[in-house]
Amino acid sequence: MKILSRALFVLFIVLGMLVAVSNMQRVEVELWPLPEKIVLPLYLLIVGILLAGLVAGLVLGWWIGFWVVARTRGRWRTCSMCC
């Protein structure tokens, strides 16, 4: 298992390096309500979007899990067949 996790880690690092090297061109990002334009390398935009999606998924999963556990605990306490 340790070898597999290290191999996957190296694979993701290599893929990340390939994305960074092949997407060095600059892009201009304009966020509608803000008057400023941001110029950054394309690979930073890609990594930023992936990271934002990862964080949003983790937060959403934690939030849903919290409410499922809270609701399950409430049902367990009101169960008439419990000890």
C-alpha positions as CSV (number, residue, x, y, z in Angstrom):
1,M,0.0,0.0,0.0
2,K,2.9,2.3,0.8
3,I,4.4,1.7,-2.6
4,L,1.1,2.4,-4.4
5,S,0.6,5.7,-2.5
6,R,4.1,6.8,-3.4
7,A,3.7,5.8,-7.0
8,L,0.4,7.8,-7.2
9,F,2.0,10.8,-5.6
10,V,4.9,10.7,-8.1
11,L,2.4,10.3,-10.9
12,F,0.4,13.4,-9.8
13,I,3.6,15.4,-9.4
14,V,4.7,14.5,-12.9
15,L,1.3,15.3,-14.4
16,G,1.3,18.6,-12.5
17,M,4.7,19.5,-13.9
18,L,3.6,18.6,-17.5
19,V,0.5,20.8,-17.1
20,A,2.6,23.7,-15.8
21,V,5.3,23.4,-18.6
22,S,2.8,23.0,-21.4
23,N,0.5,25.9,-20.3
24,M,3.0,28.7,-19.7
25,Q,1.1,31.3,-21.8
26,R,-0.5,34.2,-20.0
27,V,-4.2,34.7,-19.8
28,E,-6.2,37.7,-18.8
29,V,-9.0,37.0,-16.3
30,E,-11.7,39.6,-15.8
31,L,-14.2,39.2,-13.0
32,W,-17.4,41.0,-13.9
33,P,-18.2,43.1,-10.9
34,L,-14.6,44.1,-10.3
35,P,-12.9,46.6,-12.6
36,E,-9.5,45.0,-12.4
37,K,-8.1,42.4,-14.9
38,I,-5.8,39.7,-13.6
39,V,-3.0,38.4,-15.9
40,L,-1.6,35.1,-14.8
41,P,-0.1,31.9,-16.4
42,L,-2.7,29.4,-17.6
43,Y,-1.4,26.7,-15.3
44,L,-2.1,28.8,-12.2
45,L,-5.7,29.3,-13.4
46,I,-6.1,25.5,-14.0
47,V,-4.6,24.6,-10.6
48,G,-6.6,27.3,-8.8
49,I,-9.9,26.1,-10.3
50,L,-9.1,22.5,-9.4
51,L,-8.2,23.5,-5.9
52,A,-11.4,25.6,-5.5
53,G,-13.4,22.6,-6.6
54,L,-11.6,20.3,-4.2
55,V,-12.2,22.6,-1.3
56,A,-15.8,23.1,-2.2
57,G,-16.4,19.4,-2.5
58,L,-14.7,18.7,0.9
59,V,-16.7,21.4,2.6
60,L,-20.0,20.2,1.1
61,G,-19.2,16.6,2.0
62,W,-18.3,17.6,5.6
63,W,-21.5,19.7,5.8
64,I,-23.8,16.9,4.6
65,G,-22.0,14.3,6.7
66,F,-22.5,16.5,9.8
67,W,-26.2,16.7,9.3
68,V,-26.6,12.9,8.5
69,V,-24.7,12.0,11.7
70,A,-26.8,14.5,13.7
71,R,-30.0,13.2,12.3
72,T,-29.0,9.6,12.9
73,R,-28.0,10.3,16.5
74,G,-31.4,11.9,17.1
75,R,-33.2,8.8,15.7
76,W,-31.1,6.5,17.8
77,R,-32.0,8.4,21.0
78,T,-35.7,8.2,20.2
79,C,-35.7,4.6,19.2
80,S,-38.1,2.6,21.4
81,M,-36.3,-0.7,20.9
82,C,-33.0,0.6,22.3
83,C,-31.7,-0.4,25.7
